[in-house]
Amino acid sequence: MVPQILRRKQLETRLGLSRSSIYKMMADGKFPYPIKLGNRSVGWISSDIEKWLEDLQVAQND
């Protein structure tokens, strides 16, 4: 099964986060890193984002 890839704009829309917020969280080690799709393109594996959301929800409930 081929994983679904989310491009940055899709990720921003889905999460309601800005580009700078996403990259800041990545730099802080708090957000999944993208995979390289080409010379100038990256994407995030949707299952990595789903796991991050689940972990975030669990942390908020603790």
A tleap script that builds the chain and sets N, CA, C and O, in Angstrom:
source leaprc.protein.ff14SB
mol = sequence {
  NMET VAL PRO GLN ILE LEU ARG ARG LYS GLN
  LEU GLU THR ARG LEU GLY LEU SER ARG SER
  SER ILE TYR LYS MET MET ALA ASP GLY LYS
  PHE PRO TYR PRO ILE LYS LEU GLY ASN ARG
  SER VAL GLY TRP ILE SER SER ASP ILE GLU
  LYS TRP LEU GLU ASP LEU GLN VAL ALA GLN
  ASN CASP
}
set mol.1.N position { 0.838 -1.183 0.000 }
set mol.1.CA position { 0.000 0.000 0.000 }
set mol.1.C position { 0.886 1.250 0.000 }
set mol.1.O position { 1.810 1.356 0.807 }
set mol.2.N position { 0.614 2.165 -0.875 }
set mol.2.CA position { 1.380 3.402 -0.995 }
set mol.2.C position { 0.827 4.408 0.012 }
set mol.2.O position { -0.376 4.664 0.040 }
set mol.3.N position { 1.711 4.980 0.842 }
set mol.3.CA position { 1.214 5.954 1.821 }
set mol.3.C position { 0.752 7.245 1.145 }
set mol.3.O position { 1.267 7.628 0.094 }
set mol.4.N position { -0.218 7.902 1.758 }
set mol.4.CA position { -0.678 9.186 1.250 }
set mol.4.C position { 0.320 10.251 1.683 }
set mol.4.O position { 0.765 10.277 2.830 }
set mol.5.N position { 0.658 11.117 0.756 }
set mol.5.CA position { 1.611 12.195 1.015 }
set mol.5.C position { 0.859 13.522 1.057 }
set mol.5.O position { 0.069 13.834 0.166 }
set mol.6.N position { 1.119 14.289 2.099 }
set mol.6.CA position { 0.529 15.623 2.223 }
set mol.6.C position { 1.585 16.659 1.866 }
set mol.6.O position { 2.687 16.644 2.414 }
set mol.7.N position { 1.255 17.541 0.964 }
set mol.7.CA position { 2.136 18.652 0.637 }
set mol.7.C position { 1.945 19.736 1.689 }
set mol.7.O position { 0.980 19.699 2.453 }
set mol.8.N position { 2.852 20.693 1.733 }
set mol.8.CA position { 2.848 21.705 2.791 }
set mol.8.C position { 1.521 22.467 2.855 }
set mol.8.O position { 0.966 22.648 3.939 }
set mol.9.N position { 1.017 22.908 1.721 }
set mol.9.CA position { -0.245 23.663 1.707 }
set mol.9.C position { -1.394 22.823 2.271 }
set mol.9.O position { -2.229 23.326 3.023 }
set mol.10.N position { -1.429 21.550 1.905 }
set mol.10.CA position { -2.454 20.649 2.436 }
set mol.10.C position { -2.308 20.518 3.950 }
set mol.10.O position { -3.296 20.531 4.684 }
set mol.11.N position { -1.077 20.392 4.400 }
set mol.11.CA position { -0.793 20.258 5.823 }
set mol.11.C position { -1.219 21.510 6.580 }
set mol.11.O position { -1.832 21.419 7.644 }
set mol.12.N position { -0.897 22.668 6.036 }
set mol.12.CA position { -1.290 23.937 6.671 }
set mol.12.C position { -2.808 24.023 6.797 }
set mol.12.O position { -3.322 24.402 7.850 }
set mol.13.N position { -3.524 23.676 5.737 }
set mol.13.CA position { -4.977 23.736 5.745 }
set mol.13.C position { -5.558 22.733 6.734 }
set mol.13.O position { -6.459 23.063 7.504 }
set mol.14.N position { -5.048 21.532 6.710 }
set mol.14.CA position { -5.566 20.470 7.573 }
set mol.14.C position { -5.352 20.764 9.053 }
set mol.14.O position { -6.229 20.503 9.876 }
set mol.15.N position { -4.177 21.311 9.390 }
set mol.15.CA position { -3.848 21.538 10.792 }
set mol.15.C position { -4.151 22.948 11.268 }
set mol.15.O position { -4.202 23.193 12.474 }
set mol.16.N position { -4.350 23.871 10.352 }
set mol.16.CA position { -4.579 25.254 10.735 }
set mol.16.C position { -3.324 25.918 11.254 }
set mol.16.O position { -3.392 26.845 12.062 }
set mol.17.N position { -2.179 25.449 10.795 }
set mol.17.CA position { -0.889 25.994 11.205 }
set mol.17.C position { -0.227 26.709 10.041 }
set mol.17.O position { -0.474 26.379 8.880 }
set mol.18.N position { 0.613 27.687 10.349 }
set mol.18.CA position { 1.350 28.394 9.308 }
set mol.18.C position { 2.626 27.633 8.968 }
set mol.18.O position { 3.062 26.752 9.709 }
set mol.19.N position { 3.206 27.990 7.844 }
set mol.19.CA position { 4.467 27.392 7.417 }
set mol.19.C position { 5.526 27.579 8.490 }
set mol.19.O position { 6.242 26.637 8.832 }
set mol.20.N position { 5.627 28.792 9.023 }
set mol.20.CA position { 6.664 29.073 10.023 }
set mol.20.C position { 6.442 28.271 11.300 }
set mol.20.O position { 7.406 27.839 11.932 }
set mol.21.N position { 5.190 28.067 11.686 }
set mol.21.CA position { 4.907 27.265 12.880 }
set mol.21.C position { 5.335 25.815 12.675 }
set mol.21.O position { 5.921 25.201 13.567 }
set mol.22.N position { 5.043 25.280 11.511 }
set mol.22.CA position { 5.411 23.898 11.205 }
set mol.22.C position { 6.925 23.742 11.252 }
set mol.22.O position { 7.430 22.814 11.883 }
set mol.23.N position { 7.652 24.634 10.593 }
set mol.23.CA position { 9.112 24.512 10.547 }
set mol.23.C position { 9.759 24.803 11.896 }
set mol.23.O position { 10.815 24.249 12.202 }
set mol.24.N position { 9.152 25.654 12.698 }
set mol.24.CA position { 9.659 25.915 14.058 }
set mol.24.C position { 9.516 24.662 14.915 }
set mol.24.O position { 10.443 24.282 15.629 }
set mol.25.N position { 8.347 24.022 14.841 }
set mol.25.CA position { 8.134 22.789 15.605 }
set mol.25.C position { 9.084 21.680 15.130 }
set mol.25.O position { 9.565 20.890 15.943 }
set mol.26.N position { 9.351 21.617 13.832 }
set mol.26.CA position { 10.299 20.629 13.323 }
set mol.26.C position { 11.684 20.899 13.898 }
set mol.26.O position { 12.367 19.969 14.326 }
set mol.27.N position { 12.103 22.157 13.912 }
set mol.27.CA position { 13.419 22.526 14.438 }
set mol.27.C position { 13.532 22.192 15.924 }
set mol.27.O position { 14.613 21.866 16.415 }
set mol.28.N position { 12.408 22.276 16.634 }
set mol.28.CA position { 12.389 21.959 18.066 }
set mol.28.C position { 12.214 20.465 18.328 }
set mol.28.O position { 12.184 20.034 19.481 }
set mol.29.N position { 12.098 19.678 17.264 }
set mol.29.CA position { 11.929 18.231 17.407 }
set mol.29.C position { 10.534 17.833 17.854 }
set mol.29.O position { 10.353 16.761 18.432 }
set mol.30.N position { 9.539 18.684 17.596 }
set mol.30.CA position { 8.179 18.437 18.062 }
set mol.30.C position { 7.191 18.159 16.931 }
set mol.30.O position { 5.981 18.128 17.155 }
set mol.31.N position { 7.700 17.958 15.734 }
set mol.31.CA position { 6.828 17.721 14.591 }
set mol.31.C position { 7.562 16.810 13.617 }
set mol.31.O position { 8.778 16.927 13.461 }
set mol.32.N position { 6.835 15.897 12.954 }
set mol.32.CA position { 7.492 14.979 12.006 }
set mol.32.C position { 8.188 15.727 10.857 }
set mol.32.O position { 7.703 16.747 10.368 }
set mol.33.N position { 9.318 15.192 10.455 }
set mol.33.CA position { 10.042 15.752 9.312 }
set mol.33.C position { 9.432 15.232 8.016 }
set mol.33.O position { 8.907 14.119 7.981 }
set mol.34.N position { 9.497 16.018 6.965 }
set mol.34.CA position { 8.970 15.569 5.670 }
set mol.34.C position { 9.951 14.623 4.987 }
set mol.34.O position { 11.101 14.475 5.401 }
set mol.35.N position { 9.462 13.995 3.940 }
set mol.35.CA position { 10.334 13.205 3.075 }
set mol.35.C position { 10.575 14.008 1.811 }
set mol.35.O position { 9.725 14.795 1.393 }
set mol.36.N position { 11.727 13.807 1.209 }
set mol.36.CA position { 12.085 14.528 -0.009 }
set mol.36.C position { 11.429 13.828 -1.196 }
set mol.36.O position { 11.583 12.622 -1.387 }
set mol.37.N position { 10.702 14.602 -1.983 }
set mol.37.CA position { 10.005 14.064 -3.147 }
set mol.37.C position { 10.742 14.376 -4.448 }
set mol.37.O position { 10.566 13.682 -5.450 }
set mol.38.N position { 11.548 15.396 -4.429 }
set mol.38.CA position { 12.283 15.823 -5.616 }
set mol.38.C position { 13.312 16.850 -5.206 }
set mol.38.O position { 13.566 17.038 -4.016 }
set mol.39.N position { 13.903 17.512 -6.174 }
set mol.39.CA position { 14.936 18.500 -5.877 }
set mol.39.C position { 14.430 19.634 -4.990 }
set mol.39.O position { 15.148 20.102 -4.106 }
set mol.40.N position { 13.204 20.071 -5.223 }
set mol.40.CA position { 12.675 21.221 -4.488 }
set mol.40.C position { 11.309 20.964 -3.876 }
set mol.40.O position { 10.552 21.902 -3.628 }
set mol.41.N position { 10.987 19.697 -3.629 }
set mol.41.CA position { 9.675 19.404 -3.065 }
set mol.41.C position { 9.780 18.373 -1.945 }
set mol.41.O position { 10.587 17.445 -1.997 }
set mol.42.N position { 8.950 18.567 -0.947 }
set mol.42.CA position { 8.868 17.638 0.175 }
set mol.42.C position { 7.398 17.363 0.465 }
set mol.42.O position { 6.516 18.085 0.001 }
set mol.43.N position { 7.153 16.331 1.221 }
set mol.43.CA position { 5.808 15.994 1.644 }
set mol.43.C position { 5.862 15.212 2.940 }
set mol.43.O position { 6.886 14.623 3.284 }
set mol.44.N position { 4.767 15.214 3.644 }
set mol.44.CA position { 4.679 14.506 4.916 }
set mol.44.C position { 3.813 13.277 4.726 }
set mol.44.O position { 2.783 13.341 4.055 }
set mol.45.N position { 4.216 12.164 5.306 }
set mol.45.CA position { 3.427 10.942 5.240 }
set mol.45.C position { 2.234 11.116 6.174 }
set mol.45.O position { 2.399 11.430 7.353 }
set mol.46.N position { 1.048 10.914 5.647 }
set mol.46.CA position { -0.180 11.191 6.412 }
set mol.46.C position { -0.239 10.379 7.707 }
set mol.46.O position { -0.743 10.875 8.715 }
set mol.47.N position { 0.263 9.148 7.700 }
set mol.47.CA position { 0.228 8.342 8.927 }
set mol.47.C position { 1.130 8.937 10.006 }
set mol.47.O position { 0.831 8.804 11.192 }
set mol.48.N position { 2.234 9.597 9.618 }
set mol.48.CA position { 3.096 10.280 10.589 }
set mol.48.C position { 2.358 11.450 11.228 }
set mol.48.O position { 2.504 11.704 12.423 }
set mol.49.N position { 1.568 12.159 10.431 }
set mol.49.CA position { 0.805 13.300 10.938 }
set mol.49.C position { -0.321 12.805 11.849 }
set mol.49.O position { -0.582 13.404 12.893 }
set mol.50.N position { -0.982 11.726 11.463 }
set mol.50.CA position { -2.044 11.157 12.301 }
set mol.50.C position { -1.483 10.727 13.656 }
set mol.50.O position { -2.103 10.970 14.691 }
set mol.51.N position { -0.318 10.092 13.652 }
set mol.51.CA position { 0.326 9.668 14.905 }
set mol.51.C position { 0.674 10.872 15.751 }
set mol.51.O position { 0.468 10.848 16.965 }
set mol.52.N position { 1.200 11.932 15.141 }
set mol.52.CA position { 1.541 13.158 15.862 }
set mol.52.C position { 0.291 13.749 16.516 }
set mol.52.O position { 0.339 14.174 17.670 }
set mol.53.N position { -0.828 13.778 15.786 }
set mol.53.CA position { -2.082 14.294 16.331 }
set mol.53.C position { -2.570 13.448 17.509 }
set mol.53.O position { -3.028 13.985 18.518 }
set mol.54.N position { -2.471 12.125 17.374 }
set mol.54.CA position { -2.874 11.235 18.462 }
set mol.54.C position { -2.014 11.463 19.698 }
set mol.54.O position { -2.533 11.541 20.811 }
set mol.55.N position { -0.704 11.571 19.507 }
set mol.55.CA position { 0.216 11.812 20.625 }
set mol.55.C position { -0.074 13.155 21.284 }
set mol.55.O position { -0.003 13.270 22.507 }
set mol.56.N position { -0.397 14.167 20.490 }
set mol.56.CA position { -0.727 15.483 21.008 }
set mol.56.C position { -1.996 15.418 21.871 }
set mol.56.O position { -2.074 16.034 22.934 }
set mol.57.N position { -2.967 14.671 21.394 }
set mol.57.CA position { -4.222 14.536 22.143 }
set mol.57.C position { -4.002 13.795 23.447 }
set mol.57.O position { -4.557 14.187 24.473 }
set mol.58.N position { -3.205 12.734 23.435 }
set mol.58.CA position { -2.905 11.974 24.645 }
set mol.58.C position { -2.187 12.863 25.652 }
set mol.58.O position { -2.508 12.841 26.841 }
set mol.59.N position { -1.219 13.645 25.185 }
set mol.59.CA position { -0.465 14.539 26.072 }
set mol.59.C position { -1.382 15.586 26.714 }
set mol.59.O position { -1.187 15.956 27.872 }
set mol.60.N position { -2.364 16.054 25.976 }
set mol.60.CA position { -3.291 17.056 26.513 }
set mol.60.C position { -4.248 16.452 27.529 }
set mol.60.O position { -4.724 17.147 28.427 }
set mol.61.N position { -4.531 15.165 27.394 }
set mol.61.CA position { -5.449 14.490 28.310 }
set mol.61.C position { -4.770 14.033 29.598 }
set mol.61.O position { -5.448 13.693 30.567 }
set mol.62.N position { -3.462 14.023 29.617 }
set mol.62.CA position { -2.718 13.606 30.825 }
set mol.62.C position { -2.636 14.696 31.852 }
set mol.62.O position { -2.046 14.500 32.915 }
savepdb mol mol.pdb
quit
